[in-house]
């Protein structure tokens, strides 16, 4: 049996960012709460990764969901090719 590959925090972050993007593409539009539920990541982690994907222009905000209290949550979708 081979030696297990050690994953760095950077590897894990990249994998998590990919999973969030994959989920947005598959379930677009989607919210942070839905992303957290689908990926098993915390809302804080999802918020950070969504911010990174926004900075990279890989996703765009497409609206807001109704809120029973507090700030309304945003809906996200993948950015169409060529729109960057």
PyMOL Python script that loads the backbone (N, CA, C, O; Angstrom):
from pymol import cmd

cmd.read_pdbstr("""\
ATOM      1  N   UNK A   1       0.840  -1.159   0.000  1.00  0.00           N
ATOM      2  CA  UNK A   1       0.000   0.000   0.000  1.00  0.00           C
ATOM      3  C   UNK A   1       0.893   1.232   0.000  1.00  0.00           C
ATOM      4  O   UNK A   1       1.912   1.262   0.690  1.00  0.00           O
ATOM      5  N   UNK A   2       0.508   2.270  -0.787  1.00  0.00           N
ATOM      6  CA  UNK A   2       1.303   3.479  -0.907  1.00  0.00           C
ATOM      7  C   UNK A   2       1.110   4.419   0.267  1.00  0.00           C
ATOM      8  O   UNK A   2       0.189   4.281   1.072  1.00  0.00           O
ATOM      9  N   UNK A   3       2.009   5.369   0.326  1.00  0.00           N
ATOM     10  CA  UNK A   3       1.925   6.397   1.356  1.00  0.00           C
ATOM     11  C   UNK A   3       0.786   7.355   1.018  1.00  0.00           C
ATOM     12  O   UNK A   3       0.670   7.795  -0.125  1.00  0.00           O
ATOM     13  N   UNK A   4      -0.054   7.683   1.999  1.00  0.00           N
ATOM     14  CA  UNK A   4      -1.139   8.625   1.716  1.00  0.00           C
ATOM     15  C   UNK A   4      -0.584   9.993   1.317  1.00  0.00           C
ATOM     16  O   UNK A   4       0.427  10.449   1.851  1.00  0.00           O
ATOM     17  N   UNK A   5      -1.254  10.623   0.384  1.00  0.00           N
ATOM     18  CA  UNK A   5      -0.836  11.944  -0.077  1.00  0.00           C
ATOM     19  C   UNK A   5      -1.312  12.974   0.931  1.00  0.00           C
ATOM     20  O   UNK A   5      -2.487  13.005   1.296  1.00  0.00           O
ATOM     21  N   UNK A   6      -0.391  13.817   1.377  1.00  0.00           N
ATOM     22  CA  UNK A   6      -0.763  14.878   2.306  1.00  0.00           C
ATOM     23  C   UNK A   6      -1.323  16.044   1.517  1.00  0.00           C
ATOM     24  O   UNK A   6      -0.705  16.525   0.567  1.00  0.00           O
ATOM     25  N   UNK A   7      -2.497  16.489   1.922  1.00  0.00           N
ATOM     26  CA  UNK A   7      -3.118  17.638   1.273  1.00  0.00           C
ATOM     27  C   UNK A   7      -2.853  18.867   2.123  1.00  0.00           C
ATOM     28  O   UNK A   7      -3.064  18.858   3.336  1.00  0.00           O
ATOM     29  N   UNK A   8      -2.394  19.909   1.481  1.00  0.00           N
ATOM     30  CA  UNK A   8      -2.150  21.160   2.178  1.00  0.00           C
ATOM     31  C   UNK A   8      -3.456  21.936   2.310  1.00  0.00           C
ATOM     32  O   UNK A   8      -4.452  21.604   1.669  1.00  0.00           O
ATOM     33  N   UNK A   9      -3.442  22.962   3.139  1.00  0.00           N
ATOM     34  CA  UNK A   9      -4.640  23.797   3.273  1.00  0.00           C
ATOM     35  C   UNK A   9      -4.975  24.464   1.944  1.00  0.00           C
ATOM     36  O   UNK A   9      -6.143  24.714   1.647  1.00  0.00           O
ATOM     37  N   UNK A  10      -3.958  24.750   1.151  1.00  0.00           N
ATOM     38  CA  UNK A  10      -4.189  25.331  -0.183  1.00  0.00           C
ATOM     39  C   UNK A  10      -4.915  24.327  -1.083  1.00  0.00           C
ATOM     40  O   UNK A  10      -5.830  24.699  -1.818  1.00  0.00           O
ATOM     41  N   UNK A  11      -4.509  23.058  -1.025  1.00  0.00           N
ATOM     42  CA  UNK A  11      -5.178  22.010  -1.808  1.00  0.00           C
ATOM     43  C   UNK A  11      -6.652  21.887  -1.414  1.00  0.00           C
ATOM     44  O   UNK A  11      -7.527  21.766  -2.271  1.00  0.00           O
ATOM     45  N   UNK A  12      -6.905  21.918  -0.120  1.00  0.00           N
ATOM     46  CA  UNK A  12      -8.274  21.785   0.377  1.00  0.00           C
ATOM     47  C   UNK A  12      -9.107  22.990  -0.046  1.00  0.00           C
ATOM     48  O   UNK A  12     -10.255  22.839  -0.464  1.00  0.00           O
ATOM     49  N   UNK A  13      -8.529  24.191   0.061  1.00  0.00           N
ATOM     50  CA  UNK A  13      -9.244  25.407  -0.338  1.00  0.00           C
ATOM     51  C   UNK A  13      -9.579  25.373  -1.830  1.00  0.00           C
ATOM     52  O   UNK A  13     -10.686  25.733  -2.229  1.00  0.00           O
ATOM     53  N   UNK A  14      -8.628  24.942  -2.647  1.00  0.00           N
ATOM     54  CA  UNK A  14      -8.859  24.846  -4.089  1.00  0.00           C
ATOM     55  C   UNK A  14      -9.965  23.842  -4.386  1.00  0.00           C
ATOM     56  O   UNK A  14     -10.842  24.106  -5.209  1.00  0.00           O
ATOM     57  N   UNK A  15      -9.927  22.700  -3.724  1.00  0.00           N
ATOM     58  CA  UNK A  15     -10.964  21.679  -3.921  1.00  0.00           C
ATOM     59  C   UNK A  15     -12.331  22.204  -3.481  1.00  0.00           C
ATOM     60  O   UNK A  15     -13.333  21.965  -4.156  1.00  0.00           O
ATOM     61  N   UNK A  16     -12.376  22.912  -2.364  1.00  0.00           N
ATOM     62  CA  UNK A  16     -13.641  23.472  -1.887  1.00  0.00           C
ATOM     63  C   UNK A  16     -14.168  24.544  -2.836  1.00  0.00           C
ATOM     64  O   UNK A  16     -15.370  24.604  -3.096  1.00  0.00           O
ATOM     65  N   UNK A  17     -13.281  25.386  -3.354  1.00  0.00           N
ATOM     66  CA  UNK A  17     -13.704  26.426  -4.300  1.00  0.00           C
ATOM     67  C   UNK A  17     -14.256  25.777  -5.567  1.00  0.00           C
ATOM     68  O   UNK A  17     -15.267  26.226  -6.108  1.00  0.00           O
ATOM     69  N   UNK A  18     -13.594  24.726  -6.039  1.00  0.00           N
ATOM     70  CA  UNK A  18     -14.080  23.999  -7.214  1.00  0.00           C
ATOM     71  C   UNK A  18     -15.459  23.399  -6.938  1.00  0.00           C
ATOM     72  O   UNK A  18     -16.343  23.459  -7.792  1.00  0.00           O
ATOM     73  N   UNK A  19     -15.644  22.826  -5.759  1.00  0.00           N
ATOM     74  CA  UNK A  19     -16.927  22.203  -5.420  1.00  0.00           C
ATOM     75  C   UNK A  19     -18.042  23.242  -5.355  1.00  0.00           C
ATOM     76  O   UNK A  19     -19.155  22.983  -5.813  1.00  0.00           O
ATOM     77  N   UNK A  20     -17.758  24.412  -4.792  1.00  0.00           N
ATOM     78  CA  UNK A  20     -18.763  25.482  -4.748  1.00  0.00           C
ATOM     79  C   UNK A  20     -19.105  25.926  -6.168  1.00  0.00           C
ATOM     80  O   UNK A  20     -20.281  26.095  -6.492  1.00  0.00           O
ATOM     81  N   UNK A  21     -18.102  26.116  -7.017  1.00  0.00           N
ATOM     82  CA  UNK A  21     -18.353  26.516  -8.401  1.00  0.00           C
ATOM     83  C   UNK A  21     -19.156  25.443  -9.134  1.00  0.00           C
ATOM     84  O   UNK A  21     -20.097  25.762  -9.860  1.00  0.00           O
ATOM     85  N   UNK A  22     -18.796  24.187  -8.951  1.00  0.00           N
ATOM     86  CA  UNK A  22     -19.521  23.088  -9.591  1.00  0.00           C
ATOM     87  C   UNK A  22     -20.986  23.096  -9.162  1.00  0.00           C
ATOM     88  O   UNK A  22     -21.880  22.889  -9.981  1.00  0.00           O
ATOM     89  N   UNK A  23     -21.221  23.332  -7.891  1.00  0.00           N
ATOM     90  CA  UNK A  23     -22.591  23.359  -7.371  1.00  0.00           C
ATOM     91  C   UNK A  23     -23.367  24.547  -7.943  1.00  0.00           C
ATOM     92  O   UNK A  23     -24.549  24.416  -8.261  1.00  0.00           O
ATOM     93  N   UNK A  24     -22.716  25.696  -8.076  1.00  0.00           N
ATOM     94  CA  UNK A  24     -23.380  26.868  -8.659  1.00  0.00           C
ATOM     95  C   UNK A  24     -23.758  26.583 -10.109  1.00  0.00           C
ATOM     96  O   UNK A  24     -24.857  26.929 -10.542  1.00  0.00           O
ATOM     97  N   UNK A  25     -22.868  25.963 -10.852  1.00  0.00           N
ATOM     98  CA  UNK A  25     -23.156  25.630 -12.249  1.00  0.00           C
ATOM     99  C   UNK A  25     -24.327  24.647 -12.328  1.00  0.00           C
ATOM    100  O   UNK A  25     -25.217  24.803 -13.164  1.00  0.00           O
ATOM    101  N   UNK A  26     -24.323  23.645 -11.464  1.00  0.00           N
ATOM    102  CA  UNK A  26     -25.358  22.603 -11.502  1.00  0.00           C
ATOM    103  C   UNK A  26     -26.718  23.097 -11.022  1.00  0.00           C
ATOM    104  O   UNK A  26     -27.746  22.654 -11.534  1.00  0.00           O
ATOM    105  N   UNK A  27     -26.743  23.997 -10.057  1.00  0.00           N
ATOM    106  CA  UNK A  27     -28.003  24.392  -9.418  1.00  0.00           C
ATOM    107  C   UNK A  27     -28.297  25.884  -9.553  1.00  0.00           C
ATOM    108  O   UNK A  27     -28.981  26.454  -8.703  1.00  0.00           O
ATOM    109  N   UNK A  28     -27.804  26.506 -10.578  1.00  0.00           N
ATOM    110  CA  UNK A  28     -27.925  27.947 -10.751  1.00  0.00           C
ATOM    111  C   UNK A  28     -29.359  28.378 -11.009  1.00  0.00           C
ATOM    112  O   UNK A  28     -30.051  27.699 -11.767  1.00  0.00           O
ATOM    113  N   UNK A  29     -29.841  29.461 -10.427  1.00  0.00           N
ATOM    114  CA  UNK A  29     -29.170  30.249  -9.398  1.00  0.00           C
ATOM    115  C   UNK A  29     -29.301  29.572  -8.040  1.00  0.00           C
ATOM    116  O   UNK A  29     -30.219  28.783  -7.816  1.00  0.00           O
ATOM    117  N   UNK A  30     -28.394  29.881  -7.153  1.00  0.00           N
ATOM    118  CA  UNK A  30     -28.385  29.269  -5.833  1.00  0.00           C
ATOM    119  C   UNK A  30     -27.901  30.276  -4.801  1.00  0.00           C
ATOM    120  O   UNK A  30     -27.262  31.271  -5.145  1.00  0.00           O
ATOM    121  N   UNK A  31     -28.202  30.017  -3.554  1.00  0.00           N
ATOM    122  CA  UNK A  31     -27.833  30.918  -2.461  1.00  0.00           C
ATOM    123  C   UNK A  31     -26.697  30.320  -1.635  1.00  0.00           C
ATOM    124  O   UNK A  31     -26.359  29.145  -1.780  1.00  0.00           O
ATOM    125  N   UNK A  32     -26.117  31.140  -0.773  1.00  0.00           N
ATOM    126  CA  UNK A  32     -25.055  30.653   0.113  1.00  0.00           C
ATOM    127  C   UNK A  32     -25.580  29.544   1.023  1.00  0.00           C
ATOM    128  O   UNK A  32     -24.885  28.560   1.275  1.00  0.00           O
ATOM    129  N   UNK A  33     -26.804  29.709   1.513  1.00  0.00           N
ATOM    130  CA  UNK A  33     -27.379  28.688   2.394  1.00  0.00           C
ATOM    131  C   UNK A  33     -27.518  27.358   1.659  1.00  0.00           C
ATOM    132  O   UNK A  33     -27.208  26.304   2.215  1.00  0.00           O
ATOM    133  N   UNK A  34     -27.980  27.405   0.418  1.00  0.00           N
ATOM    134  CA  UNK A  34     -28.104  26.175  -0.373  1.00  0.00           C
ATOM    135  C   UNK A  34     -26.734  25.578  -0.673  1.00  0.00           C
ATOM    136  O   UNK A  34     -26.569  24.358  -0.656  1.00  0.00           O
ATOM    137  N   UNK A  35     -25.754  26.429  -0.947  1.00  0.00           N
ATOM    138  CA  UNK A  35     -24.397  25.938  -1.209  1.00  0.00           C
ATOM    139  C   UNK A  35     -23.824  25.257   0.028  1.00  0.00           C
ATOM    140  O   UNK A  35     -23.202  24.199  -0.074  1.00  0.00           O
ATOM    141  N   UNK A  36     -24.031  25.859   1.188  1.00  0.00           N
ATOM    142  CA  UNK A  36     -23.525  25.265   2.427  1.00  0.00           C
ATOM    143  C   UNK A  36     -24.174  23.903   2.669  1.00  0.00           C
ATOM    144  O   UNK A  36     -23.495  22.943   3.034  1.00  0.00           O
ATOM    145  N   UNK A  37     -25.481  23.822   2.466  1.00  0.00           N
ATOM    146  CA  UNK A  37     -26.187  22.552   2.674  1.00  0.00           C
ATOM    147  C   UNK A  37     -25.723  21.487   1.682  1.00  0.00           C
ATOM    148  O   UNK A  37     -25.552  20.327   2.055  1.00  0.00           O
ATOM    149  N   UNK A  38     -25.520  21.872   0.429  1.00  0.00           N
ATOM    150  CA  UNK A  38     -25.148  20.910  -0.615  1.00  0.00           C
ATOM    151  C   UNK A  38     -23.705  20.436  -0.496  1.00  0.00           C
ATOM    152  O   UNK A  38     -23.395  19.294  -0.833  1.00  0.00           O
ATOM    153  N   UNK A  39     -22.819  21.315  -0.015  1.00  0.00           N
ATOM    154  CA  UNK A  39     -21.397  20.966   0.032  1.00  0.00           C
ATOM    155  C   UNK A  39     -20.924  20.499   1.401  1.00  0.00           C
ATOM    156  O   UNK A  39     -19.870  19.875   1.517  1.00  0.00           O
ATOM    157  N   UNK A  40     -21.703  20.800   2.439  1.00  0.00           N
ATOM    158  CA  UNK A  40     -21.281  20.454   3.793  1.00  0.00           C
ATOM    159  C   UNK A  40     -20.294  21.450   4.381  1.00  0.00           C
ATOM    160  O   UNK A  40     -19.756  21.222   5.464  1.00  0.00           O
ATOM    161  N   UNK A  41     -20.053  22.550   3.679  1.00  0.00           N
ATOM    162  CA  UNK A  41     -19.149  23.590   4.168  1.00  0.00           C
ATOM    163  C   UNK A  41     -19.926  24.567   5.041  1.00  0.00           C
ATOM    164  O   UNK A  41     -21.145  24.682   4.918  1.00  0.00           O
ATOM    165  N   UNK A  42     -19.222  25.272   5.922  1.00  0.00           N
ATOM    166  CA  UNK A  42     -19.881  26.271   6.764  1.00  0.00           C
ATOM    167  C   UNK A  42     -20.282  27.481   5.928  1.00  0.00           C
ATOM    168  O   UNK A  42     -19.728  27.716   4.854  1.00  0.00           O
ATOM    169  N   UNK A  43     -21.251  28.246   6.432  1.00  0.00           N
ATOM    170  CA  UNK A  43     -21.662  29.471   5.739  1.00  0.00           C
ATOM    171  C   UNK A  43     -20.491  30.437   5.599  1.00  0.00           C
ATOM    172  O   UNK A  43     -20.358  31.103   4.573  1.00  0.00           O
ATOM    173  N   UNK A  44     -19.642  30.518   6.618  1.00  0.00           N
ATOM    174  CA  UNK A  44     -18.486  31.413   6.556  1.00  0.00           C
ATOM    175  C   UNK A  44     -17.527  30.993   5.442  1.00  0.00           C
ATOM    176  O   UNK A  44     -17.021  31.840   4.706  1.00  0.00           O
ATOM    177  N   UNK A  45     -17.278  29.698   5.319  1.00  0.00           N
ATOM    178  CA  UNK A  45     -16.396  29.201   4.259  1.00  0.00           C
ATOM    179  C   UNK A  45     -17.010  29.456   2.895  1.00  0.00           C
ATOM    180  O   UNK A  45     -16.321  29.900   1.976  1.00  0.00           O
ATOM    181  N   UNK A  46     -18.297  29.179   2.754  1.00  0.00           N
ATOM    182  CA  UNK A  46     -18.981  29.419   1.481  1.00  0.00           C
ATOM    183  C   UNK A  46     -18.914  30.901   1.124  1.00  0.00           C
ATOM    184  O   UNK A  46     -18.651  31.245  -0.029  1.00  0.00           O
ATOM    185  N   UNK A  47     -19.148  31.782   2.094  1.00  0.00           N
ATOM    186  CA  UNK A  47     -19.098  33.225   1.837  1.00  0.00           C
ATOM    187  C   UNK A  47     -17.715  33.641   1.345  1.00  0.00           C
ATOM    188  O   UNK A  47     -17.605  34.441   0.416  1.00  0.00           O
ATOM    189  N   UNK A  48     -16.671  33.110   1.952  1.00  0.00           N
ATOM    190  CA  UNK A  48     -15.304  33.424   1.531  1.00  0.00           C
ATOM    191  C   UNK A  48     -15.047  32.926   0.113  1.00  0.00           C
ATOM    192  O   UNK A  48     -14.485  33.652  -0.707  1.00  0.00           O
ATOM    193  N   UNK A  49     -15.452  31.700  -0.177  1.00  0.00           N
ATOM    194  CA  UNK A  49     -15.219  31.122  -1.502  1.00  0.00           C
ATOM    195  C   UNK A  49     -16.043  31.826  -2.569  1.00  0.00           C
ATOM    196  O   UNK A  49     -15.564  32.022  -3.686  1.00  0.00           O
ATOM    197  N   UNK A  50     -17.276  32.210  -2.246  1.00  0.00           N
ATOM    198  CA  UNK A  50     -18.102  32.974  -3.185  1.00  0.00           C
ATOM    199  C   UNK A  50     -17.418  34.307  -3.486  1.00  0.00           C
ATOM    200  O   UNK A  50     -17.400  34.748  -4.635  1.00  0.00           O
ATOM    201  N   UNK A  51     -16.858  34.946  -2.465  1.00  0.00           N
ATOM    202  CA  UNK A  51     -16.120  36.194  -2.673  1.00  0.00           C
ATOM    203  C   UNK A  51     -14.943  36.014  -3.612  1.00  0.00           C
ATOM    204  O   UNK A  51     -14.694  36.860  -4.471  1.00  0.00           O
ATOM    205  N   UNK A  52     -14.215  34.913  -3.451  1.00  0.00           N
ATOM    206  CA  UNK A  52     -13.082  34.627  -4.340  1.00  0.00           C
ATOM    207  C   UNK A  52     -13.563  34.402  -5.771  1.00  0.00           C
ATOM    208  O   UNK A  52     -12.955  34.903  -6.716  1.00  0.00           O
ATOM    209  N   UNK A  53     -14.645  33.654  -5.931  1.00  0.00           N
ATOM    210  CA  UNK A  53     -15.183  33.391  -7.271  1.00  0.00           C
ATOM    211  C   UNK A  53     -15.707  34.669  -7.915  1.00  0.00           C
ATOM    212  O   UNK A  53     -15.592  34.844  -9.128  1.00  0.00           O
ATOM    213  N   UNK A  54     -16.280  35.562  -7.114  1.00  0.00           N
ATOM    214  CA  UNK A  54     -16.709  36.868  -7.634  1.00  0.00           C
ATOM    215  C   UNK A  54     -15.505  37.676  -8.106  1.00  0.00           C
ATOM    216  O   UNK A  54     -15.529  38.262  -9.188  1.00  0.00           O
ATOM    217  N   UNK A  55     -14.441  37.703  -7.280  1.00  0.00           N
ATOM    218  CA  UNK A  55     -13.220  38.433  -7.647  1.00  0.00           C
ATOM    219  C   UNK A  55     -12.623  37.903  -8.946  1.00  0.00           C
ATOM    220  O   UNK A  55     -12.073  38.667  -9.741  1.00  0.00           O
ATOM    221  N   UNK A  56     -12.733  36.596  -9.159  1.00  0.00           N
ATOM    222  CA  UNK A  56     -12.222  35.966 -10.381  1.00  0.00           C
ATOM    223  C   UNK A  56     -13.203  36.097 -11.546  1.00  0.00           C
ATOM    224  O   UNK A  56     -12.908  35.668 -12.662  1.00  0.00           O
ATOM    225  N   UNK A  57     -14.362  36.688 -11.288  1.00  0.00           N
ATOM    226  CA  UNK A  57     -15.434  36.872 -12.271  1.00  0.00           C
ATOM    227  C   UNK A  57     -15.934  35.551 -12.851  1.00  0.00           C
ATOM    228  O   UNK A  57     -16.321  35.472 -14.017  1.00  0.00           O
ATOM    229  N   UNK A  58     -15.917  34.521 -12.013  1.00  0.00           N
ATOM    230  CA  UNK A  58     -16.414  33.215 -12.436  1.00  0.00           C
ATOM    231  C   UNK A  58     -17.896  33.058 -12.132  1.00  0.00           C
ATOM    232  O   UNK A  58     -18.566  32.202 -12.708  1.00  0.00           O
ATOM    233  N   UNK A  59     -18.413  33.897 -11.212  1.00  0.00           N
ATOM    234  CA  UNK A  59     -19.836  33.898 -10.895  1.00  0.00           C
ATOM    235  C   UNK A  59     -20.322  35.340 -10.838  1.00  0.00           C
ATOM    236  O   UNK A  59     -19.532  36.276 -10.719  1.00  0.00           O
ATOM    237  N   UNK A  60     -21.645  35.497 -10.927  1.00  0.00           N
ATOM    238  CA  UNK A  60     -22.258  36.817 -10.808  1.00  0.00           C
ATOM    239  C   UNK A  60     -23.473  36.729  -9.893  1.00  0.00           C
ATOM    240  O   UNK A  60     -24.107  35.682  -9.764  1.00  0.00           O
ATOM    241  N   UNK A  61     -23.772  37.847  -9.271  1.00  0.00           N
ATOM    242  CA  UNK A  61     -24.952  37.955  -8.427  1.00  0.00           C
ATOM    243  C   UNK A  61     -26.147  38.213  -9.330  1.00  0.00           C
ATOM    244  O   UNK A  61     -26.091  39.072 -10.209  1.00  0.00           O
ATOM    245  N   UNK A  62     -27.232  37.470  -9.117  1.00  0.00           N
ATOM    246  CA  UNK A  62     -28.394  37.615 -10.001  1.00  0.00           C
ATOM    247  C   UNK A  62     -29.664  38.022  -9.271  1.00  0.00           C
ATOM    248  O   UNK A  62     -30.733  38.057  -9.880  1.00  0.00           O
ATOM    249  N   UNK A  63     -29.577  38.327  -8.003  1.00  0.00           N
ATOM    250  CA  UNK A  63     -30.754  38.765  -7.273  1.00  0.00           C
ATOM    251  C   UNK A  63     -30.644  38.436  -5.805  1.00  0.00           C
ATOM    252  O   UNK A  63     -29.600  37.996  -5.322  1.00  0.00           O
ATOM    253  N   UNK A  64     -31.743  38.656  -5.101  1.00  0.00           N
ATOM    254  CA  UNK A  64     -31.773  38.417  -3.664  1.00  0.00           C
ATOM    255  C   UNK A  64     -32.987  37.590  -3.302  1.00  0.00           C
ATOM    256  O   UNK A  64     -34.033  37.677  -3.945  1.00  0.00           O
ATOM    257  N   UNK A  65     -32.833  36.777  -2.253  1.00  0.00           N
ATOM    258  CA  UNK A  65     -33.954  35.994  -1.754  1.00  0.00           C
ATOM    259  C   UNK A  65     -34.658  36.779  -0.654  1.00  0.00           C
ATOM    260  O   UNK A  65     -34.046  37.617   0.007  1.00  0.00           O
ATOM    261  N   UNK A  66     -35.927  36.510  -0.464  1.00  0.00           N
ATOM    262  CA  UNK A  66     -36.676  37.151   0.610  1.00  0.00           C
ATOM    263  C   UNK A  66     -36.100  36.730   1.950  1.00  0.00           C
ATOM    264  O   UNK A  66     -35.635  35.603   2.117  1.00  0.00           O
ATOM    265  N   UNK A  67     -36.138  37.646   2.896  1.00  0.00           N
ATOM    266  CA  UNK A  67     -35.587  37.372   4.212  1.00  0.00           C
ATOM    267  C   UNK A  67     -36.634  37.641   5.277  1.00  0.00           C
ATOM    268  O   UNK A  67     -37.356  38.636   5.209  1.00  0.00           O
ATOM    269  N   UNK A  68     -36.719  36.757   6.260  1.00  0.00           N
ATOM    270  CA  UNK A  68     -37.646  36.949   7.371  1.00  0.00           C
ATOM    271  C   UNK A  68     -37.069  37.934   8.385  1.00  0.00           C
ATOM    272  O   UNK A  68     -37.785  38.410   9.266  1.00  0.00           O
ATOM    273  N   UNK A  69     -35.816  38.230   8.268  1.00  0.00           N
ATOM    274  CA  UNK A  69     -35.131  39.156   9.167  1.00  0.00           C
ATOM    275  C   UNK A  69     -33.689  39.274   8.756  1.00  0.00           C
ATOM    276  O   UNK A  69     -33.122  38.335   8.198  1.00  0.00           O
ATOM    277  N   UNK A  70     -33.094  40.396   9.020  1.00  0.00           N
ATOM    278  CA  UNK A  70     -31.706  40.595   8.633  1.00  0.00           C
ATOM    279  C   UNK A  70     -31.592  40.911   7.155  1.00  0.00           C
ATOM    280  O   UNK A  70     -32.585  41.157   6.469  1.00  0.00           O
ATOM    281  N   UNK A  71     -30.371  40.898   6.689  1.00  0.00           N
ATOM    282  CA  UNK A  71     -30.114  41.221   5.282  1.00  0.00           C
ATOM    283  C   UNK A  71     -30.561  40.068   4.385  1.00  0.00           C
ATOM    284  O   UNK A  71     -30.365  38.903   4.732  1.00  0.00           O
ATOM    285  N   UNK A  72     -31.159  40.382   3.238  1.00  0.00           N
ATOM    286  CA  UNK A  72     -31.554  39.306   2.318  1.00  0.00           C
ATOM    287  C   UNK A  72     -30.324  38.633   1.715  1.00  0.00           C
ATOM    288  O   UNK A  72     -29.311  39.285   1.465  1.00  0.00           O
ATOM    289  N   UNK A  73     -30.419  37.344   1.487  1.00  0.00           N
ATOM    290  CA  UNK A  73     -29.316  36.603   0.887  1.00  0.00           C
ATOM    291  C   UNK A  73     -29.295  36.761  -0.621  1.00  0.00           C
ATOM    292  O   UNK A  73     -30.338  36.918  -1.255  1.00  0.00           O
ATOM    293  N   UNK A  74     -28.109  36.718  -1.185  1.00  0.00           N
ATOM    294  CA  UNK A  74     -27.949  36.870  -2.634  1.00  0.00           C
ATOM    295  C   UNK A  74     -28.075  35.522  -3.332  1.00  0.00           C
ATOM    296  O   UNK A  74     -27.845  34.472  -2.732  1.00  0.00           O
ATOM    297  N   UNK A  75     -28.444  35.570  -4.612  1.00  0.00           N
ATOM    298  CA  UNK A  75     -28.475  34.402  -5.488  1.00  0.00           C
ATOM    299  C   UNK A  75     -27.313  34.528  -6.463  1.00  0.00           C
ATOM    300  O   UNK A  75     -26.987  35.631  -6.903  1.00  0.00           O
ATOM    301  N   UNK A  76     -26.690  33.409  -6.802  1.00  0.00           N
ATOM    302  CA  UNK A  76     -25.499  33.395  -7.655  1.00  0.00           C
ATOM    303  C   UNK A  76     -25.704  32.473  -8.837  1.00  0.00           C
ATOM    304  O   UNK A  76     -26.474  31.516  -8.765  1.00  0.00           O
ATOM    305  N   UNK A  77     -25.009  32.767  -9.928  1.00  0.00           N
ATOM    306  CA  UNK A  77     -24.949  31.865 -11.085  1.00  0.00           C
ATOM    307  C   UNK A  77     -23.557  31.983 -11.672  1.00  0.00           C
ATOM    308  O   UNK A  77     -22.823  32.925 -11.375  1.00  0.00           O
ATOM    309  N   UNK A  78     -23.199  31.021 -12.507  1.00  0.00           N
ATOM    310  CA  UNK A  78     -21.889  31.075 -13.152  1.00  0.00           C
ATOM    311  C   UNK A  78     -21.901  32.171 -14.207  1.00  0.00           C
ATOM    312  O   UNK A  78     -22.941  32.482 -14.787  1.00  0.00           O
ATOM    313  N   UNK A  79     -20.736  32.747 -14.447  1.00  0.00           N
ATOM    314  CA  UNK A  79     -20.598  33.792 -15.453  1.00  0.00           C
ATOM    315  C   UNK A  79     -20.512  33.138 -16.820  1.00  0.00           C
ATOM    316  O   UNK A  79     -19.714  32.220 -17.012  1.00  0.00           O
ATOM    317  N   UNK A  80     -21.322  33.593 -17.782  1.00  0.00           N
ATOM    318  CA  UNK A  80     -21.238  33.010 -19.123  1.00  0.00           C
ATOM    319  C   UNK A  80     -19.839  33.189 -19.706  1.00  0.00           C
ATOM    320  O   UNK A  80     -19.166  34.180 -19.426  1.00  0.00           O
ATOM    321  N   UNK A  81     -19.414  32.243 -20.503  1.00  0.00           N
ATOM    322  CA  UNK A  81     -18.101  32.343 -21.156  1.00  0.00           C
ATOM    323  C   UNK A  81     -18.015  33.628 -21.953  1.00  0.00           C
ATOM    324  O   UNK A  81     -18.977  34.036 -22.603  1.00  0.00           O
ATOM    325  N   UNK A  82     -16.869  34.253 -21.897  1.00  0.00           N
ATOM    326  CA  UNK A  82     -16.646  35.461 -22.666  1.00  0.00           C
ATOM    327  C   UNK A  82     -17.143  36.721 -21.991  1.00  0.00           C
ATOM    328  O   UNK A  82     -16.911  37.821 -22.493  1.00  0.00           O
ATOM    329  N   UNK A  83     -17.827  36.585 -20.854  1.00  0.00           N
ATOM    330  CA  UNK A  83     -18.367  37.760 -20.175  1.00  0.00           C
ATOM    331  C   UNK A  83     -17.382  38.352 -19.181  1.00  0.00           C
ATOM    332  O   UNK A  83     -17.703  39.325 -18.500  1.00  0.00           O
ATOM    333  N   UNK A  84     -16.218  37.795 -19.091  1.00  0.00           N
ATOM    334  CA  UNK A  84     -15.239  38.267 -18.123  1.00  0.00           C
ATOM    335  C   UNK A  84     -14.636  39.501 -18.646  1.00  0.00           C
ATOM    336  O   UNK A  84     -13.772  40.090 -17.996  1.00  0.00           O
TER     337      UNK A  84
END
""", "prot")
cmd.dss("prot")
cmd.show_as("cartoon", "prot")
cmd.util.cbc("prot")
cmd.orient("prot")
